[in-house]
Amino acid sequence: MANEPDGFHAYVVARQRDLLRLARMLTGNWASAEDLVQVSLERVWPRWNRIVRDGDPDAYVRRVLVNVHLKAGRRRWRGELPVAEVPDRVDDDRFDEADLRHAVQALLPTLPPRQRVVLVLRFFVDLTESSVAELLGCSVGTVKSQSAKGLRKLREECDRRALTP
């Protein structure tokens, strides 16, 4: 077995939680998120010293994670998709915000992969439109249109399910 690159273990320990949350938002479930992070880190590991030397390892790892996710989405069989029922609503529910957040997370996997990736990078990771465009290798206009389409679909589904944003 080859020696571990300097700083790789420390990076994984420090960033694992954020990478898992990002992957969870992209995949829709924790098991797939863990697999996505693992595969992404496996791809990054042999190039780690160059990645650190070239600059921003977070951006590089995010790009690998997104690319692995999008490539997996192009495969014919996408595996099982867990489905959870939305609980009955109570008029004086003090947990509306948490319920809405949970519902949006449940709805993200229903979006096409590109729209889901754009929304997660823009609003969860809080990247600028130009940063997302650079990461995905597309134009800022594409990011804007994919974001608008994805948000519209989420709003329509929230309206259909009588959820209030």
N, CA, C and O of each residue as an XYZ file, in Angstrom:
660
protein
N       0.841     -1.194      0.000
C       0.000      0.000      0.000
C       0.878      1.247      0.000
O       1.877      1.309      0.717
N       0.517      2.204     -0.778
C       1.296      3.438     -0.895
C       1.139      4.280      0.368
O       0.166      4.145      1.110
N       2.113      5.142      0.588
C       2.042      6.058      1.729
C       0.963      7.097      1.503
O       0.723      7.553      0.385
N       0.327      7.452      2.595
C      -0.721      8.471      2.524
C      -0.092      9.833      2.269
O       0.919     10.172      2.886
N      -0.676     10.617      1.368
C      -0.137     11.955      1.100
C      -0.234     12.851      2.339
O      -1.149     12.712      3.151
N       0.709     13.756      2.465
C       0.725     14.678      3.600
C      -0.549     15.522      3.631
O      -0.943     16.116      2.628
N      -1.171     15.560      4.786
C      -2.328     16.403      4.994
C      -3.656     15.815      4.538
O      -4.707     16.393      4.815
N      -3.633     14.689      3.851
C      -4.879     14.116      3.331
C      -5.802     13.682      4.473
O      -6.990     14.004      4.472
N      -5.261     12.965      5.427
C      -6.075     12.488      6.558
C      -6.673     13.669      7.330
O      -7.852     13.654      7.683
N      -5.864     14.672      7.585
C      -6.346     15.850      8.321
C      -7.462     16.550      7.537
O      -8.446     16.999      8.125
N      -7.309     16.640      6.226
C      -8.342     17.266      5.400
C      -9.649     16.479      5.492
O     -10.719     17.060      5.673
N      -9.557     15.161      5.366
C     -10.762     14.329      5.411
C     -11.448     14.460      6.766
O     -12.671     14.587      6.829
N     -10.679     14.431      7.844
C     -11.264     14.575      9.183
C     -11.955     15.932      9.314
O     -13.054     16.020      9.862
N     -11.320     16.977      8.819
C     -11.860     18.327      8.959
C     -13.070     18.571      8.055
O     -13.983     19.295      8.451
N     -13.103     17.996      6.871
C     -14.128     18.330      5.882
C     -15.168     17.231      5.656
O     -16.118     17.436      4.900
N     -15.010     16.089      6.285
C     -15.890     14.958      6.026
C     -17.369     15.295      6.236
O     -18.214     14.926      5.420
N     -17.672     15.980      7.307
C     -19.067     16.320      7.605
C     -19.673     17.202      6.508
O     -20.792     16.954      6.059
N     -18.932     18.233      6.078
C     -19.425     19.116      5.019
C     -19.583     18.366      3.698
O     -20.556     18.572      2.974
N     -18.622     17.494      3.390
C     -18.711     16.716      2.153
C     -19.915     15.774      2.191
O     -20.608     15.610      1.187
N     -20.162     15.161      3.339
C     -21.314     14.271      3.466
C     -22.631     15.033      3.327
O     -23.565     14.548      2.689
N     -22.708     16.222      3.921
C     -23.937     17.012      3.788
C     -24.166     17.415      2.332
O     -25.290     17.346      1.836
N     -23.105     17.834      1.652
C     -23.226     18.187      0.244
C     -23.681     16.970     -0.563
O     -24.595     17.066     -1.382
N     -23.046     15.850     -0.330
C     -23.397     14.627     -1.053
C     -24.833     14.196     -0.740
O     -25.536     13.701     -1.622
N     -25.268     14.379      0.496
C     -26.646     14.029      0.886
C     -27.649     14.886      0.123
O     -28.695     14.402     -0.308
N     -27.319     16.160     -0.038
C     -28.209     17.047     -0.780
C     -28.266     16.646     -2.260
O     -29.309     16.777     -2.900
N     -27.164     16.168     -2.790
C     -27.131     15.774     -4.195
C     -27.818     14.437     -4.439
O     -28.521     14.272     -5.436
N     -27.620     13.487     -3.537
C     -28.112     12.126     -3.769
C     -29.494     11.867     -3.208
O     -30.243     11.057     -3.755
N     -29.842     12.542     -2.127
C     -31.153     12.332     -1.543
C     -31.186     11.352     -0.390
O     -32.224     11.209      0.256
N     -30.076     10.667     -0.108
C     -30.060      9.763      1.047
C     -28.633      9.573      1.558
O     -27.658      9.767      0.832
N     -28.547      9.192      2.820
C     -27.233      9.112      3.479
C     -26.363      7.996      2.930
O     -25.155      8.180      2.779
N     -26.943      6.846      2.628
C     -26.133      5.722      2.146
C     -25.452      6.068      0.823
O     -24.258      5.820      0.653
N     -26.202      6.634     -0.102
C     -25.614      7.038     -1.385
C     -24.608      8.170     -1.193
O     -23.600      8.239     -1.897
N     -24.887      9.055     -0.237
C     -23.965     10.164      0.045
C     -22.626      9.627      0.544
O     -21.571     10.094      0.117
N     -22.667      8.661      1.432
C     -21.425      8.078      1.941
C     -20.634      7.425      0.811
O     -19.412      7.560      0.744
N     -21.333      6.714     -0.078
C     -20.663      6.093     -1.220
C     -20.054      7.146     -2.136
O     -18.932      6.986     -2.616
N     -20.800      8.225     -2.376
C     -20.317      9.289     -3.255
C     -19.055      9.944     -2.692
O     -18.095     10.180     -3.425
N     -19.058     10.235     -1.402
C     -17.881     10.843     -0.770
C     -16.696      9.890     -0.846
O     -15.577     10.304     -1.150
N     -16.945      8.614     -0.568
C     -15.855      7.631     -0.591
C     -15.233      7.528     -1.982
O     -14.009      7.552     -2.117
N     -16.052      7.416     -2.997
C     -15.540      7.310     -4.368
C     -14.783      8.582     -4.750
O     -13.729      8.514     -5.383
N     -15.318      9.734     -4.366
C     -14.665     11.003     -4.688
C     -13.300     11.113     -4.014
O     -12.322     11.523     -4.641
N     -13.238     10.744     -2.736
C     -11.955     10.802     -2.022
C     -10.961      9.786     -2.579
O      -9.756     10.038     -2.583
N     -11.451      8.652     -3.043
C     -10.562      7.669     -3.682
C      -9.937      8.255     -4.950
O      -8.774      7.993     -5.254
N     -10.706      9.035     -5.672
C     -10.188      9.635     -6.906
C      -9.221     10.779     -6.619
O      -8.297     11.024     -7.394
N      -9.432     11.469     -5.521
C      -8.595     12.618     -5.163
C      -7.267     12.158     -4.554
O      -6.236     12.790     -4.779
N      -7.283     11.086     -3.802
C      -6.131     10.630     -3.023
C      -4.828     10.559     -3.818
O      -3.822     11.093     -3.351
N      -4.793      9.927     -4.996
C      -3.506      9.827     -5.708
C      -2.956     11.172     -6.192
O      -1.764     11.285     -6.478
N      -3.805     12.177     -6.284
C      -3.388     13.485     -6.801
C      -3.283     14.540     -5.705
O      -3.111     15.725     -5.992
N      -3.385     14.110     -4.454
C      -3.534     15.051     -3.348
C      -2.408     16.091     -3.283
O      -2.684     17.282     -3.135
N      -1.170     15.668     -3.389
C      -0.055     16.627     -3.270
C      -0.135     17.707     -4.348
O       0.137     18.875     -4.068
N      -0.499     17.338     -5.565
C      -0.644     18.315     -6.647
C      -1.834     19.236     -6.384
O      -1.756     20.438     -6.637
N      -2.919     18.686     -5.883
C      -4.122     19.477     -5.600
C      -3.818     20.554     -4.568
O      -4.206     21.710     -4.738
N      -3.131     20.178     -3.507
C      -2.789     21.133     -2.450
C      -1.814     22.172     -2.982
O      -1.945     23.359     -2.682
N      -0.855     21.741     -3.756
C       0.143     22.650     -4.308
C      -0.502     23.657     -5.273
O      -0.089     24.816     -5.325
N      -1.509     23.218     -6.035
C      -2.153     24.084     -7.026
C      -3.120     25.086     -6.422
O      -3.513     26.036     -7.099
N      -3.519     24.901     -5.164
C      -4.386     25.928     -4.596
C      -5.493     25.417     -3.705
O      -5.225     24.907     -2.617
N      -6.714     25.541     -4.139
C      -7.904     25.346     -3.327
C      -8.395     23.895     -3.365
O      -9.108     23.513     -4.293
N      -8.023     23.084     -2.369
C      -8.459     21.680     -2.391
C      -9.975     21.518     -2.250
O     -10.542     20.565     -2.784
N     -10.637     22.439     -1.537
C     -12.096     22.332     -1.381
C     -12.799     22.402     -2.743
O     -13.690     21.604     -3.034
N     -12.391     23.352     -3.556
C     -13.008     23.502     -4.875
C     -12.768     22.261     -5.728
O     -13.669     21.798     -6.428
N     -11.562     21.730     -5.668
C     -11.232     20.545     -6.465
C     -12.043     19.336     -6.009
O     -12.593     18.605     -6.833
N     -12.115     19.129     -4.692
C     -12.857     17.984     -4.164
C     -14.347     18.129     -4.482
O     -15.003     17.150     -4.840
N     -14.878     19.336     -4.354
C     -16.295     19.557     -4.719
C     -16.534     19.223     -6.183
O     -17.535     18.594     -6.527
N     -15.616     19.643     -7.043
C     -15.770     19.378     -8.475
C     -15.751     17.880     -8.747
O     -16.561     17.384     -9.530
N     -14.837     17.154     -8.109
C     -14.786     15.703     -8.279
C     -16.088     15.079     -7.785
O     -16.652     14.206     -8.445
N     -16.563     15.525     -6.629
C     -17.794     14.992     -6.058
C     -18.978     15.220     -7.013
O     -19.758     14.301     -7.264
N     -19.105     16.418     -7.531
C     -20.192     16.735     -8.458
C     -20.065     15.912     -9.734
O     -21.057     15.367    -10.219
N     -18.858     15.815    -10.282
C     -18.660     15.051    -11.516
C     -18.971     13.570    -11.318
O     -19.595     12.949    -12.179
N     -18.546     13.004    -10.203
C     -18.849     11.598     -9.917
C     -20.365     11.422     -9.811
O     -20.927     10.459    -10.332
N     -21.014     12.360     -9.134
C     -22.475     12.275     -8.990
C     -23.176     12.362    -10.343
O     -24.063     11.561    -10.638
N     -22.781     13.329    -11.158
C     -23.430     13.490    -12.456
C     -23.159     12.300    -13.364
O     -24.049     11.869    -14.097
N     -21.950     11.765    -13.326
C     -21.631     10.601    -14.152
C     -22.450      9.397    -13.709
O     -22.922      8.629    -14.547
N     -22.623      9.227    -12.413
C     -23.430      8.110    -11.911
C     -24.879      8.270    -12.338
O     -25.565      7.278    -12.580
N     -25.353      9.507    -12.434
C     -26.728      9.768    -12.849
C     -26.988      9.441    -14.305
O     -28.140      9.291    -14.711
N     -25.932      9.328    -15.098
C     -26.095      9.013    -16.516
C     -26.234      7.514    -16.756
O     -26.609      7.084    -17.847
N     -25.931      6.725    -15.733
C     -26.065      5.284    -15.886
C     -27.530      4.912    -16.032
O     -28.421      5.634    -15.584
N     -27.755      3.796    -16.655
C     -29.115      3.362    -16.952
C     -29.910      3.071    -15.678
O     -31.053      3.514    -15.564
N     -29.346      2.351    -14.733
C     -30.045      1.993    -13.503
C     -29.523      2.865    -12.376
O     -28.314      2.919    -12.150
N     -30.405      3.544    -11.671
C     -29.991      4.467    -10.625
C     -30.166      3.878     -9.235
O     -29.915      4.564     -8.245
N     -30.581      2.650     -9.141
C     -30.736      2.025     -7.833
C     -32.063      2.378     -7.186
O     -32.951      2.954     -7.814
N     -32.169      2.029     -5.958
C     -33.404      2.262     -5.223
C     -33.489      3.713     -4.774
O     -32.481      4.338     -4.445
N     -34.689      4.227     -4.765
C     -34.929      5.571     -4.276
C     -35.851      5.481     -3.072
O     -37.037      5.195     -3.231
N     -35.335      5.719     -1.870
C     -36.185      5.656     -0.691
C     -37.251      6.752     -0.733
O     -36.985      7.874     -1.162
N     -38.441      6.414     -0.290
C     -39.544      7.363     -0.300
C     -40.116      7.442      1.108
O     -40.414      6.421      1.728
N     -40.262      8.649      1.599
C     -40.862      8.852      2.916
C     -42.155      9.626      2.732
O     -42.229     10.545      1.916
N     -43.161      9.254      3.487
C     -44.432      9.963      3.410
C     -44.341     11.245      4.226
O     -43.720     11.282      5.288
N     -44.979     12.306      3.704
C     -45.046     13.558      4.432
C     -46.060     13.362      5.563
O     -47.176     12.910      5.308
N     -45.696     13.691      6.803
C     -46.625     13.476      7.913
C     -47.835     14.393      7.817
O     -47.799     15.424      7.145
N     -48.920     13.998      8.507
C     -50.115     14.846      8.553
C     -49.748     16.201      9.131
O     -48.923     16.301     10.039
N     -50.367     17.236      8.598
C     -50.072     18.596      9.035
C     -51.042     19.010     10.138
O     -52.217     18.645     10.107
N     -50.552     19.764     11.100
C     -51.368     20.318     12.169
C     -51.387     21.825     11.977
O     -50.363     22.423     11.645
N     -52.554     22.448     12.185
C     -52.680     23.881     11.942
C     -51.722     24.725     12.767
O     -51.162     25.696     12.257
N     -51.525     24.373     14.032
C     -50.663     25.182     14.887
C     -49.286     24.534     15.062
O     -48.713     24.536     16.151
N     -48.783     23.990     13.978
C     -47.503     23.289     13.997
C     -46.352     24.283     14.203
O     -46.166     25.192     13.395
N     -45.587     24.110     15.277
C     -44.459     24.997     15.556
C     -43.220     24.582     14.776
O     -42.185     25.243     14.856
N     -43.319     23.510     14.035
C     -42.160     22.978     13.338
C     -42.270     23.144     11.821
O     -41.695     22.368     11.058
N     -43.013     24.164     11.397
C     -43.226     24.390      9.963
C     -41.911     24.521      9.192
O     -41.753     23.936      8.121
N     -40.980     25.285      9.738
C     -39.712     25.507      9.034
C     -38.931     24.208      8.867
O     -38.395     23.933      7.793
N     -38.870     23.414      9.926
C     -38.166     22.127      9.848
C     -38.878     21.183      8.885
O     -38.233     20.459      8.126
N     -40.209     21.194      8.917
C     -40.973     20.352      8.000
C     -40.713     20.756      6.553
O     -40.543     19.902      5.684
N     -40.685     22.050      6.304
C     -40.433     22.540      4.957
C     -39.024     22.150      4.497
O     -38.836     21.691      3.370
N     -38.040     22.337      5.376
C     -36.661     21.967      5.045
C     -36.578     20.476      4.712
O     -35.929     20.083      3.743
N     -37.240     19.656      5.524
C     -37.251     18.210      5.286
C     -37.933     17.896      3.954
O     -37.453     17.058      3.190
N     -39.040     18.563      3.679
C     -39.765     18.324      2.432
C     -38.926     18.725      1.217
O     -38.902     18.011      0.214
N     -38.239     19.868      1.308
C     -37.389     20.302      0.192
C     -36.260     19.304     -0.023
O     -35.930     18.981     -1.165
N     -35.664     18.811      1.060
C     -34.613     17.796      0.920
C     -35.170     16.530      0.280
O     -34.478     15.870     -0.497
N     -36.398     16.193      0.597
C     -37.019     15.018     -0.012
C     -37.344     15.260     -1.484
O     -37.345     14.323     -2.283
N     -37.622     16.520     -1.845
C     -37.970     16.840     -3.226
C     -36.742     16.999     -4.122
O     -36.847     16.809     -5.334
N     -35.592     17.341     -3.563
C     -34.393     17.555     -4.389
C     -34.098     16.370     -5.304
O     -33.782     16.583     -6.474
N     -34.189     15.124     -4.819
C     -33.878     14.004     -5.722
C     -34.854     13.846     -6.886
O     -34.568     13.105     -7.826
N     -35.998     14.527     -6.844
C     -36.948     14.433     -7.949
C     -36.562     15.346     -9.109
O     -37.085     15.204    -10.215
N     -35.655     16.275     -8.862
C     -35.197     17.185     -9.915
C     -34.197     16.471    -10.817
O     -33.534     15.529    -10.381
N     -34.081     16.907    -12.062
C     -33.015     16.383    -12.918
C     -31.656     16.660    -12.264
O     -31.500     17.671    -11.579
N     -30.687     15.787    -12.463
C     -29.391     15.920    -11.772
C     -28.732     17.287    -11.924
O     -28.200     17.816    -10.948
N     -28.753     17.867    -13.109
C     -28.081     19.149    -13.333
C     -28.749     20.258    -12.517
O     -28.058     21.084    -11.921
N     -30.088     20.286    -12.483
C     -30.796     21.302    -11.704
C     -30.516     21.108    -10.220
O     -30.304     22.078     -9.493
N     -30.514     19.871     -9.775
C     -30.250     19.576     -8.367
C     -28.855     20.050     -7.981
O     -28.677     20.676     -6.936
N     -27.864     19.754     -8.821
C     -26.485     20.163     -8.541
C     -26.390     21.683     -8.466
O     -25.760     22.220     -7.555
N     -27.009     22.376     -9.414
C     -26.958     23.841     -9.424
C     -27.591     24.403     -8.153
O     -27.011     25.281     -7.515
N     -28.769     23.910     -7.776
C     -29.442     24.424     -6.570
C     -28.629     24.157     -5.311
O     -28.512     25.030     -4.451
N     -28.073     22.972     -5.197
C     -27.288     22.645     -3.999
C     -26.039     23.518     -3.925
O     -25.710     24.044     -2.861
N     -25.347     23.674     -5.047
C     -24.129     24.493     -5.033
C     -24.447     25.966     -4.786
O     -23.712     26.642     -4.066
N     -25.529     26.469     -5.372
C     -25.876     27.886     -5.201
C     -26.397     28.193     -3.802
O     -25.960     29.159     -3.176
N     -27.327     27.378     -3.306
C     -28.043     27.747     -2.097
C     -27.629     26.963     -0.856
O     -27.876     27.424      0.258
N     -27.015     25.806     -1.009
C     -26.533     25.066      0.152
C     -25.061     25.369      0.413
O     -24.668     25.675      1.539
N     -24.259     25.280     -0.635
C     -22.825     25.568     -0.503
C     -22.589     27.069     -0.568
O     -21.534     27.545     -0.147
N     -23.556     27.826     -1.090
C     -23.519     29.280     -1.169
C     -22.419     29.776     -2.111
O     -21.703     30.728     -1.801
N     -22.300     29.117     -3.263
C     -21.353     29.564     -4.274
C     -22.030     30.602     -5.166
O     -23.253     30.604     -5.305
N     -21.249     31.466     -5.755
C     -21.787     32.453     -6.691
C     -22.148     31.752     -8.000
O     -21.727     30.625     -8.257
N     -22.934     32.444     -8.814
C     -23.301     31.878    -10.115
C     -22.061     31.601    -10.959
O     -21.974     30.572    -11.629
N     -21.109     32.522    -10.921
C     -19.895     32.325    -11.722
C     -19.052     31.170    -11.193
O     -18.423     30.460    -11.978
N     -19.027     30.971     -9.878
C     -18.282     29.841     -9.306
C     -18.925     28.518     -9.705
O     -18.231     27.558    -10.036
N     -20.241     28.474     -9.673
C     -20.948     27.256    -10.075
C     -20.700     26.991    -11.564
O     -20.442     25.854    -11.960
N     -20.778     28.032    -12.378
C     -20.541     27.878    -13.811
C     -19.137     27.343    -14.080
O     -18.947     26.456    -14.912
N     -18.170     27.889    -13.372
C     -16.792     27.424    -13.541
C     -16.647     25.974    -13.110
O     -16.012     25.179    -13.802
N     -17.228     25.629    -11.978
C     -17.143     24.265    -11.457
C     -17.785     23.268    -12.423
O     -17.258     22.175    -12.628
N     -18.913     23.641    -13.013
C     -19.632     22.734    -13.907
C     -19.172     22.827    -15.354
O     -19.548     22.000    -16.185
N     -18.353     23.842    -15.658
C     -17.873     23.996    -17.027
C     -18.967     24.449    -17.982
O     -19.059     23.972    -19.113
N     -19.794     25.377    -17.513
C     -20.883     25.888    -18.356
C     -20.941     27.405    -18.200
O     -20.133     27.995    -17.484
N     -21.889     28.021    -18.867
C     -22.004     29.475    -18.788
C     -22.811     29.891    -17.564
O     -23.551     29.089    -16.993
N     -22.660     31.159    -17.166
C     -23.439     31.712    -16.064
C     -24.927     31.681    -16.422
O     -25.771     31.447    -15.557
N     -25.243     31.916    -17.693
C     -26.631     31.860    -18.142
C     -27.248     30.485    -17.931
O     -28.420     30.372    -17.571
N     -26.457     29.443    -18.155
C     -26.945     28.085    -17.926
C     -27.226     27.874    -16.446
O     -28.233     27.265    -16.084
N     -26.345     28.372    -15.592
C     -26.562     28.262    -14.149
C     -27.850     28.983    -13.760
O     -28.650     28.462    -12.984
N     -28.045     30.185    -14.303
C     -29.257     30.950    -13.990
C     -30.516     30.218    -14.446
O     -31.496     30.136    -13.705
N     -30.485     29.692    -15.658
C     -31.688     29.020    -16.172
C     -31.961     27.718    -15.433
O     -33.114     27.404    -15.135
N     -30.903     26.952    -15.132
C     -31.101     25.705    -14.388
C     -31.596     25.993    -12.975
O     -32.420     25.255    -12.435
N     -31.095     27.058    -12.387
C     -31.532     27.454    -11.048
C     -33.000     27.872    -11.067
O     -33.774     27.466    -10.200
N     -33.377     28.674    -12.043
C     -34.767     29.133    -12.141
C     -35.718     27.962    -12.376
O     -36.778     27.886    -11.755
N     -35.341     27.055    -13.268
C     -36.190     25.892    -13.539
C     -36.326     25.008    -12.304
O     -37.422     24.553    -11.977
N     -35.207     24.768    -11.618
C     -35.241     23.935    -10.423
C     -36.073     24.552     -9.316
O     -36.866     23.862     -8.675
N     -35.899     25.848     -9.086
C     -36.687     26.530     -8.053
C     -38.177     26.512     -8.395
O     -39.023     26.330     -7.519
N     -38.487     26.703     -9.683
C     -39.888     26.681    -10.095
C     -40.502     25.309     -9.822
O     -41.626     25.218     -9.327
N     -39.775     24.251    -10.142
C     -40.289     22.896     -9.896
C     -40.477     22.640     -8.404
O     -41.474     22.047     -7.993
N     -39.516     23.090     -7.593
C     -39.655     22.911     -6.143
C     -40.869     23.672     -5.616
O     -41.629     23.145     -4.803
N     -41.054     24.913     -6.079
C     -42.207     25.705     -5.632
C     -43.523     25.059     -6.047
O     -44.469     24.995     -5.261
N     -43.576     24.582     -7.290
C     -44.799     23.925     -7.761
C     -45.116     22.689     -6.920
O     -46.270     22.449     -6.565
N     -44.098     21.920     -6.612
C     -44.325     20.712     -5.817
C     -44.706     21.070     -4.385
O     -45.550     20.406     -3.783
N     -44.090     22.114     -3.836
C     -44.479     22.577     -2.496
C     -45.933     23.040     -2.498
O     -46.680     22.740     -1.568
N     -46.340     23.776     -3.548
C     -47.733     24.211     -3.652
C     -48.666     23.009     -3.769
O     -49.723     22.960     -3.138
N     -48.259     22.051     -4.580
C     -49.085     20.863     -4.762
C     -49.268     20.110     -3.447
O     -50.337     19.562     -3.179
N     -48.233     20.090     -2.643
C     -48.285     19.379     -1.366
C     -48.761     20.294     -0.236
O     -48.768     19.891      0.928
N     -49.151     21.498     -0.570
C     -49.646     22.478      0.403
C     -48.602     22.824      1.458
O     -48.921     22.972      2.638
N     -47.350     22.953      1.019
C     -46.270     23.392      1.904
C     -46.043     24.867      1.641
O     -46.121     25.311      0.496
N     -45.764     25.630      2.685
C     -45.536     27.058      2.490
C     -44.067     27.381      2.661
O     -43.479     27.043      3.688
N     -43.453     28.037      1.663
C     -42.033     28.414      1.796
C     -41.844     29.605      2.701
O     -40.714     30.044      2.915
